[in-house]
Amino acid sequence: MNHAWQLALKNLRRNRRRNVATAVSIALGFGGLVLIGGYAVRVERFLRTNTVYLQQTGHLSIYKEGGLERGTAQPATYALSAEEQQVIATVLSARPEVEFFGRHLVGMGLAGNGCTTLPFAALGVEPGVQARALTHPEVLLASPELSRPVKGELIARYPAVEGAVALSAGLAELLGKTRVHDEVPAAAAQAEVVLPDCTTKEGRGALAHDANVQLAGLTWSGSMSAVDTEVVNVFHTPLAETDDGTVVASLQTLQSLYDTDAISYLSVYLRDARDTSRMRGIIEDAIRAAGVPVRAYTFDDERVGPYYAGTMPFLSSLVGFIGLLVAAVVVLSIVNAMTLSILERTRELGMLRALGFNRRQVLGLCLREAALLTALAVGVGLLIALCVAAMVNNGNVRFSPPGVPGTIQFMLTPTPALCAALAAFIVPLSVAAAWLAVRRTTRAGIVSLLSSHSS
């Protein structure tokens, strides 16, 4: 059997029409799996990027114990103090798996334009960390549309602008702030602010002459506070429900509004997202050992990333169901082809047995034929899938995902690991199907095979 593979290849050429039809079925099935898997990879990467980088939760979010559940109602009690922040920073800096980390303050209040006040939810960020997160290679690959402001530039570009903030697109529209700092003439920006007559159309239109917005809220001690801010950019949030009421400000500006030096949480960005589950326990234990009672949450925790946690199980179930259907088609194609082939070659198998081939060698020959046929079909299917994916990606097809403001590009991103995993699944599956189809015939005796009339 030194030439078993050559013999198997020659046998495939004997009934080309049937084998080509079977190969086409397998190729299309495998190509479909690659494309579906590529779409699943694209969606997972998009959701993960939005959760980790755009919402700035990080791969890990570190809260004071109880802070995630009770921090909004009792911020002073469940915030991380300046001393605790320093301890946590020391622990994180010592971990080579951590790429970078940032401090964040969460709050709420009222945003005003001189005529109208609207509620907002605010996120305080370190401008340098925010810029690093939004320009991360993962973001530029998976979600470039949402990483770029609709207008203006990131807060880090305006160190000289006191109280620089960013407004979500819906909130900016509701407040009538259609201009950002760079679009306001220098003379108008330096002019004394005069309250417009909000009862007239001209007065309401005057709101767009400047980029000034007032933020008001309660300090953590319970007194009223307000800060004057300048809108430097307008952006879309990753989720549609937050697009009408989100403010992003520098950590210093928000700490000034709430009169505190504490923060709500730290976001930790890892070099490899696959380390997230493992590093959660390691980092949490290290910080606790340093004397700070904290809890670390992964980005796929429904309490931190509900959109990711809610979407991925549904997507996995959908892809799994379609994959089972395609696998069933492949199995039936192989079983059909091998069954017909064995029926036509029963006497030939008997002749091989009479010449000295044992049952295992005959069975191995049939399995080699199935493996070669499947491998060739997988190669063709992969080529078809990659060509289709390239055409779709170059076509710049755009769509609006549920719950996401604006449109994003529809992309298919089959990775080498995905293609290899699918091939490692399809080829053994086909061989197993061939074994089921031919094992009974190969176990028959030589006389029974030679006297068969099925040929």
C-alpha positions in Angstrom: 0.0 0.0 0.0 3.0 2.3 -0.6 1.1 3.9 -3.5 -2.3 4.0 -1.8 -2.7 7.7 -2.2 -1.9 7.6 -5.9 -4.4 4.7 -6.3 -7.1 6.7 -4.5 -6.5 9.7 -6.7 -6.8 7.5 -9.8 -10.1 6.0 -8.5 -11.5 9.5 -8.1 -11.0 10.1 -11.9 -13.1 7.1 -12.8 -16.5 8.7 -12.2 -15.7 12.4 -12.7 -19.3 13.6 -13.0 -20.4 12.3 -9.7 -17.2 13.3 -7.9 -17.3 16.8 -9.3 -20.9 17.2 -8.2 -20.0 16.0 -4.7 -16.9 18.3 -4.7 -19.0 21.3 -5.7 -21.5 20.5 -2.9 -18.7 20.3 -0.3 -16.9 23.4 -1.8 -20.0 25.6 -1.6 -20.8 24.3 1.9 -17.3 25.0 3.1 -17.2 28.4 1.4 -20.6 29.3 3.0 -19.2 28.3 6.4 -16.1 30.5 5.9 -18.3 33.5 4.9 -20.7 33.0 7.8 -17.7 32.6 10.1 -16.1 35.7 8.7 -19.2 37.7 9.4 -19.4 36.3 13.0 -15.7 37.3 13.4 -16.5 40.8 12.1 -19.4 41.3 14.4 -17.6 39.9 17.5 -14.6 42.2 16.8 -16.9 45.2 16.3 -18.8 44.6 19.5 -15.6 43.9 21.5 -13.9 47.0 20.1 -16.9 49.1 20.9 -17.1 47.8 24.4 -13.5 47.8 25.3 -12.2 50.9 23.5 -15.1 53.2 22.5 -17.1 52.8 25.7 -13.7 52.7 27.5 -14.5 49.9 29.8 -11.2 48.3 29.0 -10.7 44.5 28.9 -11.1 44.8 32.6 -12.9 47.4 34.7 -11.7 47.8 38.3 -14.3 49.1 40.8 -14.1 49.5 44.5 -16.0 46.6 46.0 -19.7 47.3 45.5 -18.9 50.3 43.3 -20.5 48.9 40.1 -23.8 48.3 41.8 -24.0 51.2 44.3 -21.5 53.8 42.9 -24.2 55.9 41.1 -26.3 56.3 44.2 -23.5 56.7 46.7 -20.5 57.9 44.7 -18.5 59.2 47.7 -18.7 55.9 49.5 -17.9 53.6 46.6 -15.3 55.7 44.7 -11.5 55.0 44.5 -9.6 57.7 46.4 -6.3 59.2 45.2 -4.3 57.0 47.5 -6.1 53.9 46.3 -5.6 54.9 42.7 -1.9 55.1 43.3 -1.8 51.6 44.8 -3.7 50.2 41.8 -1.5 52.0 39.3 1.6 50.5 40.9 0.2 47.0 40.6 -0.9 47.4 37.0 2.4 49.0 35.9 4.2 45.9 37.2 2.1 43.5 34.9 3.7 43.0 31.4 0.3 41.8 30.1 -1.2 45.3 30.6 -0.7 47.6 27.7 -2.1 50.7 29.4 -4.8 51.8 31.8 -6.9 54.9 32.4 -8.9 56.5 35.2 -12.6 57.4 34.8 -15.2 59.3 36.6 -18.9 58.7 35.9 -21.6 61.3 36.8 -24.8 63.0 35.7 -26.4 66.4 35.7 -27.9 69.1 33.4 -26.4 70.6 30.3 -27.6 74.1 29.4 -27.3 76.5 26.5 -28.9 79.6 28.0 -32.3 78.6 26.8 -32.7 74.9 27.4 -31.4 72.4 30.0 -31.2 68.7 29.3 -30.1 65.8 31.4 -26.8 64.2 30.6 -24.6 61.2 31.6 -20.9 62.2 31.8 -17.7 60.2 31.5 -14.5 61.8 32.7 -11.4 60.6 30.9 -7.7 61.2 30.9 -7.4 62.9 27.4 -4.1 61.1 26.6 -5.6 57.7 27.5 -8.7 58.4 25.5 -6.7 59.4 22.4 -4.7 56.2 22.7 -7.8 54.0 23.1 -9.6 55.6 20.1 -6.6 55.4 17.8 -5.7 51.8 18.8 -5.1 49.5 15.8 -8.0 47.3 16.9 -10.3 50.3 16.7 -9.0 51.5 13.3 -9.5 48.0 12.0 -12.9 47.1 13.4 -14.7 50.4 14.1 -13.1 53.4 12.3 -16.5 55.1 11.7 -17.3 55.5 15.4 -13.8 56.2 16.6 -13.7 59.5 14.6 -15.7 62.5 15.9 -18.4 63.8 13.6 -17.0 67.2 14.1 -13.9 68.6 15.7 -10.9 66.7 17.3 -10.3 64.7 20.4 -10.1 66.5 23.7 -6.3 65.7 23.9 -5.8 68.1 21.0 -7.0 71.1 23.0 -4.8 71.4 26.1 -5.1 75.2 26.1 -9.0 75.2 25.9 -10.3 75.3 29.5 -13.2 73.0 30.1 -13.0 71.2 26.7 -15.8 68.7 26.3 -17.3 66.5 23.7 -21.1 66.1 23.1 -22.9 63.2 21.6 -24.5 64.0 18.3 -28.1 63.8 19.6 -27.4 66.0 22.6 -25.5 68.6 20.5 -28.5 68.8 18.1 -31.0 69.2 21.0 -28.9 72.0 22.5 -28.6 73.7 19.1 -24.8 73.5 19.2 -24.1 72.9 15.6 -20.6 74.4 15.8 -17.5 73.2 17.6 -14.6 75.2 18.9 -12.7 75.2 15.6 -15.7 76.4 13.7 -16.2 79.5 15.9 -14.3 82.6 14.8 -11.8 83.8 17.3 -13.5 87.1 17.7 -16.8 85.5 18.5 -15.2 83.1 21.0 -13.6 86.0 22.9 -16.7 88.2 22.8 -18.8 88.6 25.9 -21.6 86.0 26.0 -25.1 87.6 25.8 -28.1 85.5 26.6 -30.3 85.2 23.5 -34.0 85.8 23.5 -35.2 82.2 23.6 -38.8 83.1 22.6 -37.8 84.1 19.1 -36.5 82.1 16.2 -33.5 84.4 15.7 -32.7 84.1 19.4 -32.7 80.3 19.2 -30.6 80.4 16.1 -28.0 82.5 17.9 -27.2 79.5 20.1 -25.1 78.1 17.3 -22.9 81.2 17.2 -20.7 79.8 19.9 -19.6 76.4 21.3 -20.3 77.2 24.9 -22.3 74.8 27.2 -22.9 74.9 30.9 -22.8 71.8 32.9 -24.5 71.7 36.3 -24.8 69.0 38.9 -24.6 68.1 42.6 -21.2 67.7 44.2 -20.6 64.5 46.2 -21.2 66.5 49.3 -24.6 67.5 48.1 -24.2 71.2 47.1 -24.9 72.7 43.7 -22.1 73.1 41.2 -21.6 74.3 37.7 -18.8 74.6 35.2 -18.5 76.5 31.9 -17.3 74.3 29.0 -16.4 74.6 25.4 -17.5 71.9 22.9 -14.5 70.7 20.9 -16.0 67.8 19.2 -19.3 66.0 18.5 -19.4 62.2 18.3 -21.6 59.2 17.9 -21.8 56.9 20.9 -21.5 53.1 20.3 -25.2 52.7 21.4 -28.2 54.6 19.9 -29.9 54.9 23.3 -27.0 57.0 24.7 -26.6 59.3 21.7 -29.0 61.9 23.0 -27.5 62.5 26.4 -23.7 61.8 26.7 -21.0 64.2 27.6 -17.3 63.3 27.6 -15.1 65.6 29.5 -11.5 65.6 30.9 -11.2 63.9 34.2 -10.1 67.2 35.7 -13.2 69.1 34.5 -15.6 66.5 35.8 -13.7 66.3 39.2 -14.1 70.0 39.4 -17.8 69.8 38.8 -18.3 67.2 41.5 -15.7 68.6 43.8 -13.7 65.4 44.3 -10.3 63.9 43.5 -11.7 60.3 43.4 -12.7 58.2 40.4 -15.4 55.7 39.6 -13.3 53.0 38.0 -10.1 52.2 36.1 -10.1 50.6 32.7 -7.4 48.1 32.0 -6.3 47.4 28.4 -4.5 44.1 27.8 -2.0 43.3 25.1 -4.0 40.2 24.2 -7.8 40.0 24.7 -7.5 36.2 25.1 -5.8 36.9 28.5 -8.9 38.7 29.9 -10.4 35.9 31.9 -7.1 34.7 33.3 -5.9 38.2 34.2 -9.1 39.2 36.0 -8.4 37.0 38.9 -4.6 37.7 38.9 -5.0 41.5 38.9 -7.9 41.5 41.4 -6.0 39.3 43.9 -2.8 41.4 43.5 -4.7 44.7 44.2 -6.5 43.1 47.2 -3.2 41.9 48.5 -2.0 45.5 48.3 -4.8 46.6 50.7 -7.5 48.0 48.3 -10.8 46.1 48.3 -11.8 46.0 44.6 -13.7 43.9 42.1 -12.5 43.4 38.5 -15.1 42.8 35.7 -14.4 41.5 32.2 -15.7 43.3 29.2 -18.1 40.4 28.4 -19.8 40.6 31.8 -23.4 41.6 31.2 -23.1 44.2 34.0 -20.2 46.0 32.1 -20.9 45.2 28.5 -24.6 44.3 28.2 -24.7 44.8 24.4 -21.8 42.4 23.9 -23.0 39.9 26.4 -26.6 39.9 24.9 -25.6 39.7 21.3 -22.9 37.1 21.2 -24.9 34.2 22.5 -27.6 34.8 19.9 -25.0 35.1 17.1 -23.2 32.0 18.3 -26.5 30.0 18.3 -27.3 31.3 14.8 -23.9 30.5 13.3 -23.9 27.1 15.0 -27.4 26.2 13.6 -26.4 27.1 10.1 -23.1 25.2 10.5 -25.0 22.1 11.5 -27.2 22.4 8.4 -24.1 22.8 6.1 -22.4 19.9 7.9 -25.4 17.7 7.3 -25.3 18.5 3.6 -21.6 17.6 3.4 -22.2 14.3 5.2 -25.1 13.4 3.0 -23.1 14.2 -0.2 -20.2 12.1 0.9 -22.4 9.2 2.0 -24.3 9.3 -1.3 -21.1 9.4 -3.4 -19.3 6.7 -1.5 -22.3 4.4 -1.3 -22.8 4.6 -5.1 -19.1 4.1 -5.7 -19.0 1.0 -3.5 -22.1 -0.5 -5.1 -20.5 -0.1 -8.5 -17.1 -1.4 -7.4 -18.2 -4.4 -5.2 -16.5 -7.0 -7.4 -13.4 -4.8 -7.7 -13.1 -4.8 -4.0 -13.5 -8.5 -4.0 -10.7 -8.8 -6.5 -8.5 -6.6 -4.3 -9.2 -8.9 -1.4 -8.4 -12.0 -3.5 -5.1 -10.4 -4.5 -4.1 -10.1 -0.8 -5.5 -6.8 0.4 -7.0 -7.1 3.8 -10.2 -5.5 5.0 -8.3 -2.6 6.7 -6.4 -1.8 3.5 -9.5 -1.8 1.4 -11.3 0.4 3.9 -8.3 2.7 4.0 -8.3 3.1 0.2 -12.0 4.2 0.3 -11.3 6.6 3.2 -8.3 8.1 1.3 -10.6 8.8 -1.7 -13.0 10.6 0.5 -10.2 12.6 2.2 -8.7 13.6 -1.2 -12.1 14.6 -2.6 -12.9 16.7 0.5 -9.4 18.3 0.6 -9.7 19.4 -3.0 -13.2 20.7 -2.4 -12.1 22.6 0.7 -9.3 24.3 -1.3 -11.7 25.4 -4.0 -14.3 26.5 -1.4 -11.8 28.5 0.4 -10.7 30.3 -2.8 -14.3 31.1 -3.6 -15.0 32.4 -0.1 -11.9 34.6 -0.1 -12.9 36.1 -3.5 -16.4 36.8 -2.4 -15.2 38.4 0.9 -12.8 40.6 -1.1 -15.5 41.7 -3.4 -17.9 42.5 -0.6 -15.2 44.4 1.4 -14.1 46.4 -1.6 -17.8 47.2 -2.4 -18.1 49.4 0.7 -21.6 48.2 1.4 -23.0 50.0 4.4 -25.8 49.1 6.8 -27.3 50.2 10.2 -26.8 47.6 12.9 -29.6 47.4 15.5 -28.8 49.7 18.4 -25.9 51.5 16.7 -26.2 55.1 15.5 -25.3 55.8 11.9 -24.0 53.2 9.4 -21.0 51.0 9.3 -19.4 49.0 6.5 -20.6 45.5 6.0 -17.4 43.3 6.0 -16.5 39.7 6.0 -13.2 38.9 7.7 -12.4 35.2 7.7 -9.2 34.7 9.6 -6.6 32.1 9.0 -7.4 30.5 12.3 -11.1 30.3 11.4 -10.4 28.7 8.0 -8.0 26.2 9.5 -10.5 25.3 12.2 -13.3 24.8 9.7 -11.1 22.7 7.4 -10.1 20.6 10.5 -13.8 20.0 11.1 -15.0 19.3 7.6 -12.3 16.9 6.4 -12.6 14.4 9.4 -16.3 14.7 9.2 -16.3 13.7 5.6 -13.9 10.8 6.3 -16.2 9.6 9.1 -19.2 9.8 6.8 -17.3 7.7 4.2 -16.5 5.2 6.9 -20.1 4.8 7.8 -21.0 4.3 4.1 -18.4 1.7 3.2 -17.5 -0.2 6.4 -20.3 -2.8 6.0 -19.4 -3.7 2.5 -15.7 -4.0 3.2 -16.5 -6.5 6.0 -18.1 -8.9 3.6 -16.3 -12.1 2.5 -14.3 -12.4 -0.7 -16.8 -14.8 -2.3 -19.7 -12.6 -1.4 -18.0 -9.6 -3.0 -17.0 -11.4 -6.1 -20.5 -12.9 -6.7 -22.3 -9.6 -6.1 -24.6 -8.4 -8.8 -24.8 -4.8 -7.6 -22.0 -3.9 -9.9 
